[in-house]
Amino acid sequence: MYYFEPLTAFLDSLSAHYGIPACDMIVYKDGEEVYRHLAGFSDAEGRKPASADDLYRLYSVTKIATCTAALRLVEEKKLGLDDPVSRYLPAYGHLTVRQEDGSIAPAKNEMKVRHLFTMSGGLDYDMHRGSVDRLLEQKGQDAGTIEICEAFADGPLDFEPGTHFQYSLCHDVLGAVVEAASGMRFGEYLKTVIFDPLGMKDTSFRISDEQLERVSEMRQCDEKTWEPHPAGKGDPFRITPEYESGGGGLTGSAGDYILLGEALANRGRAQNGYQLLKSETVDLMRTPQLDPVRHLDMMRSFPYMAGYNYGMGVRTFTDNEGSTAAKGHFGWDGAGGFLMYADPDNHMTFVFAEAVLGSTPSALIVHNKLRDLVYLCLRGDISVMNKVLNG
């Protein structure tokens, strides 16, 4: 038996102390669900208690599925980490780079597929640049994933590919590469190799009217007061109905996404025996990829990620000084606060679902406390729990 009371108390405190109106948290250990707790209300009026059926805009947690799909293609030798991106998206064969003096020059380095995984491509996060607007003028709402991602290449990169880390549209472009390399629509490939085999029935780029009713209403956090304000149920990553954002476009439930986490925590094998990835591929996913320069870039962008490096599209824990969490766990979070970690060494995974945009407390406080509490509760280490809760 595990001792989860402190975790439950912390989850129940999130609304009052951190402005998180609703949440859902699930923990799996050794292939079994050992904990689930829901708290708060999923509607702006506070009348609809959070439910296991609630759906969430996953935002950047989408990236875990995207990188899993791309690594599957690497296993199948349909995609190479050192392949030039231009092999799949020809527009990336003529890149330019903005120089320190403001001038623009042809890129000296080829952008490779591994640069997309590691956020080292030189791209930014501008989804509505002039080239995209021009494409939409020509194609309208029929513009698809590959066309839009190729439009991202029209304009100077911020640096030479491979030289720095910058959180960007790299994983959107990686999704387009998956589409080109697989010969299938990106979302259909995810459905075929991940969602359907794992039993993830509610995870998709496109949701029905019935599913939209189940989406937990997004709030926008006031950075000064931490008060959440209603922000609707829209999807800002949906540039067109045909666009499938590998960096942030999925909608799903906590109960769905934990199935992906469990497969990764079980070294690529799902509960039903389906082999999603090879064990060595899961280890590659969580192997640090950043040199000191790019790691410093990452820490400047994400100062709350102390102890982490960056693997193949996920943060990976390398230094647990000051934390009760185990080295080697990996995962990512999203702009709305959705979080997933997987730990193959301890065969543990957890998902935390919320729907608050711009929540500084989530990034700086809540997520790390949840992480540390999960490990403590699984160990039954009561003596340290109060330090984590009160720290």
DAWO-V781494 format. One record per run of one state. SS is the DSSP state (~ for helix, > for strand, _ for the rest). FROM is the first residue (numbers start at 1). TO is the last residue. Records with the same first field share a line. If there is no record, write none. Layout:
SS: FROM-TO ; FROM-TO
//
This chain:
_: 1-4 ; 19-21 ; 30-31 ; 42-48 ; 50-54 ; 58-58 ; 76-83 ; 88-89 ; 94-95 ; 99-103 ; 107-111 ; 118-129 ; 143-144 ; 152-156 ; 158-169 ; 183-185 ; 199-203 ; 205-208 ; 214-214 ; 216-218 ; 222-227 ; 231-250 ; 253-253 ; 266-268 ; 270-274 ; 276-278 ; 286-291 ; 302-307 ; 311-314 ; 318-329 ; 334-338 ; 344-347 ; 354-355 ; 358-359 ; 380-381 ; 391-391
~: 5-18 ; 59-75 ; 85-87 ; 90-93 ; 113-117 ; 130-142 ; 145-151 ; 170-182 ; 186-198 ; 209-213 ; 254-265 ; 279-285 ; 292-301 ; 360-379 ; 382-390
>: 22-29 ; 32-41 ; 49-49 ; 55-57 ; 84-84 ; 96-98 ; 104-106 ; 112-112 ; 157-157 ; 204-204 ; 215-215 ; 219-221 ; 228-230 ; 251-252 ; 269-269 ; 275-275 ; 308-310 ; 315-317 ; 330-333 ; 339-343 ; 348-353 ; 356-357
//
